[in-house]
C-alpha cells in the first residue's frame, strides 16, 4: 500500500477549511465561479452576488467579480442575453 494514497479521510477533512478559505481569497477562482454561475448556469447577477456573499467572499472581491462579468459580457456581445436579476433586467 502506498502511504500517500492510504491517508484517512480525517486528514482530508482537516485540510478542507483551510482550502476553502484560500479559494475564497483567490480572485481568479472567485471570478471563474461567478462567471460559470452566470453564463453557464443562467444564474442572475444579483443572485450570483448573494451566493458569493453567503459563501464568505469578501464584499470588495464580490463586487470586483460582478463588475468583471459585466465588462466581459459587454465586450463579448453577450450582454443582451445576460440578466442582472431574476426579473430579467438586461445587464448594463
C-alpha positions in Angstrom: 0.0 0.0 0.0 1.2 3.5 -0.9 1.2 5.6 2.3 0.5 8.8 0.2 -2.8 7.2 -1.0 -3.6 5.5 2.2 -4.4 8.6 4.3 -7.6 8.5 6.3 -10.5 10.8 5.5 -9.8 12.7 8.7 -6.6 14.1 7.1 -8.7 15.2 4.1 -11.4 16.8 6.2 -8.8 18.6 8.4 -7.5 20.4 5.3 -10.9 21.5 3.9 -11.5 24.7 5.9 -8.0 26.0 5.0 -8.5 25.1 1.4 -11.9 26.8 1.3 -10.6 30.0 2.9 -7.7 30.1 0.4 -10.2 29.6 -2.5 -12.5 32.4 -1.3 -9.5 34.8 -1.3 -8.3 33.7 -4.8 -9.5 36.4 -7.2 -9.3 34.2 -10.3 -11.2 31.3 -8.6 -14.0 33.6 -7.4 -14.3 35.2 -10.8 -14.4 31.8 -12.5 -17.0 30.5 -10.2 -19.1 33.7 -10.6 -18.8 33.7 -14.4 -19.7 30.0 -14.5 -22.8 30.6 -12.3 -24.0 33.4 -14.5 -23.1 32.4 -18.1 -23.2 28.6 -18.0 -25.9 28.1 -15.3 -28.0 31.2 -16.1 -28.0 32.5 -12.5 -28.9 36.2 -12.5 -26.1 38.5 -11.4 -27.9 39.7 -8.2 -28.3 36.0 -7.2 -24.6 35.4 -8.1 -23.7 38.3 -5.7 -25.9 36.8 -2.9 -24.3 33.4 -3.3 -20.8 34.8 -3.3 -21.6 36.7 -0.1 -23.2 33.7 1.5 -20.1 31.7 0.7 -17.9 34.1 2.6 -16.4 36.0 -0.3 -15.2 39.5 0.8 -17.6 42.3 -0.4 -14.9 44.0 -2.4 -13.9 40.8 -4.2 -17.6 40.0 -4.9 -18.1 43.5 -6.4 -15.0 43.1 -8.5 -16.1 39.8 -9.8 -19.6 41.2 -10.7 -18.0 44.2 -12.4 -15.6 41.9 -14.4 -18.6 39.8 -15.5 -20.4 42.8 -16.8 -17.3 44.0 -18.6 -16.7 40.6 -20.2 -20.3 40.3 -21.3 -20.3 43.8 -22.8 -17.0 43.1 -24.7 -18.2 39.7 -26.0 -21.6 40.9 -27.2 -23.4 38.6 -24.8 -24.8 41.5 -22.8 -28.2 41.3 -24.3 -28.6 37.6 -23.3 -27.3 38.0 -19.8 -29.5 39.4 -17.0 -28.8 41.3 -13.8 -31.7 40.0 -11.8 -34.4 37.3 -11.5 -36.9 39.7 -13.2 -34.8 39.6 -16.4 -33.4 43.2 -16.3 -30.8 43.3 -19.0 -27.2 43.7 -17.8 -25.7 47.2 -18.0 
